[in-house]
Amino acid sequence: MAFLGIAIVLIVAMEIVAQRATYKVAEEYESRLDHYHLVHRMRMDLSAFRADSDRFIRDPNSMQVEALYEAITALSALDDSIAPLEDLSIEAGFEVRATGYGLNAYFPLIAKSISYRVAGRNDYYADFVRADRIAGYVDMYLSRLLSILMRDGEESFRAAARRSKAINEAILFGMISAGILLLGYVYVVANSITKPIRNLAKASEKLAKGELNVAPIKVASRDEVGILVESFFAMSANIRAYIEGLKEKGELEKRLHDEETSLLSMGKALREAQFMNLQDQMRPHFLFNALNSIARNALLEGAPATEKLAISLAKLLRSTMKEGGPYIPLGEEVDIVREYLSFQKARFGERMDWEIRFDASLGGVRVPRFLLQPLVENAVRHGIEPKEDKTRIFISVQKKGDKIKAFVIDTGLGIASNELIRLRRIIKTSSSEVVQKSAEAGMHSVGGKQGGAEKSEVEGGLIAGAGIGLANVAMRLFILYGQEGTIQLYSKQGKGTIVRLSIPMKGVSRWPES
């Protein structure tokens, strides 16, 4: 590893040196090119200024005099920017100084000529001619400076390129040499590692074919490979002992498997019976509340709405008494909720409005019977009925990805914080109650004793009627869908309550087409 590390560091160092040499060449070339562009720009600007000043002298109305003064300022700034080029060489320094002297003489004369022309004097032209002659000299100095920069830059770039080429060739030779040494070292190290592993592979093939008495391999080293070889032969000895033990345990495991299969079958039957029992708890509770609502409305209204209530009740009774197992198409479940809300609308009148949004494509999906109605009934009983102000119930059943999402939202009294915590705990522990009862039943079936602990909070709530809809639905969801069937409760006292229900699409099937 140390040798590999040193080789890699050397290769990286040589690559860095090569990159730096190339970078210096590029940097020097860019610097020379910037110098050339600066001088060339000054020459072009001077030529443009000479043409503009000549046009202005001939016709003052051809352009604004302020533009000429701004051009003089710009040329002066360019002259200052090329001053550092004086240090490049003796010839370049001479041309830079000559250019500066020429511009120092040119600017006052041309400015004087322009001002005379603006003032309308007749002696402007002599100064202009002298200034233009000086500008011609300056242009010549700049032209020679460009030639010097081109020549020096070409020589410097060629010298730098030769140095860079020599460095790259030396580095290439060094990298090839390092690569050859590295390959040789890797071969030696790899052979010392792979040879015992190849022998170990042959022994493994024999062991895989059933030859358990494999001759040990001698390894001189005590590194990881030696430990691997020793561990392999220790493992082969353990396998021989283990196989002999398996022959003795085979019959016992077969008997245990048969007993386990029997227990699983009993547990499944227990869960199905528990599911049916939980579902049947909903019917008398719901029928009692429906009959109580009809009696109350008949007493208060003198029976003008009795016919409508009786029709709705008949539909609800037909739904609850309908045979066909524990499942129902989701469309029929929504129809039950719709009839129930129509029933309650006749009861509460203007105090309650309701709305259902249902994805019709989900109408044939099989769901547990009384999946939504208990949630809506809880909203009416505990949220709408005690509140005297106008209220609203909103139900939404939609498909979201691979799940069916249902919401029951009311604007009733809401739930106090301590009661909300208790109901959430009932929902959360309802699934664990199912698991615990199944486990206790399984223990009892194999001769275990059941404890005499007190009834759980969920079971007590079901018997007492507190949270019956939520706990019942939560238990049935867990029995059918496991952790993927969820029910969540949100509420704020005085504002209302939201019940969110989610079941997976992959765990349901569609009702047969009629």
Beta strands, then each sheet from edge to edge (+ up, - down):
strand 1: 327-329
strand 2: 352-358
strand 3: 366-368
strand 4: 391-400
strand 5: 403-410
strand 6: 486-492
strand 7: 496-504
sheet 1: 1+ 3-
sheet 2: 2+ 4+ 5- 7+ 6-
end
